[in-house]
Amino acid sequence: MRGKKKRSGFEKLTMIVVWVMIVLTLGGVVLAALQPLNLF
């Protein structure tokens, strides 16, 4: 990594979208796994 690479707004947005997708996927998997236990 040479020099200081300034992050563009697009890169930041992409990272945020990726993280949101990961969190939503994990949340969906957890909810699907807990659903049969009738905890909600």
N, C-alpha and C positions, 0 to 999 in steps of 0.2 A: 504494500500500500504506500505509494509514493505521494508525498504532499498531503494537503488537507483537501479532501474531496467534499465539496459542499453538497449537501443533500437537496435535491430539487423537491418542490412540493409534490410532484407526481410520485416520486419514490416514496415519500412519507405516506401519501394517500394509499399507495399500493400496500405498504407494510401494514397500515391500519386495517385495510380490507382483509388482508390475509389473516391477521390475528383474529378479527371478528369472525371470519369463517371457521377458523379452528375452534374458537370458543363455542360458537353455536353448534358445531358438529359434536364436540365433546358433550355439551349440555344435552343435545338431543339423544345421544347414545345413553347417557346416564339416566335421563328421564324414561327412555324406552325400557331400560333394564329395571328401573324401580317400579314401573307401572303395575306389573303383576302382583307386587307386594301390597298394593292398595294403601300406600303411605300418603297419597294426596287426596 
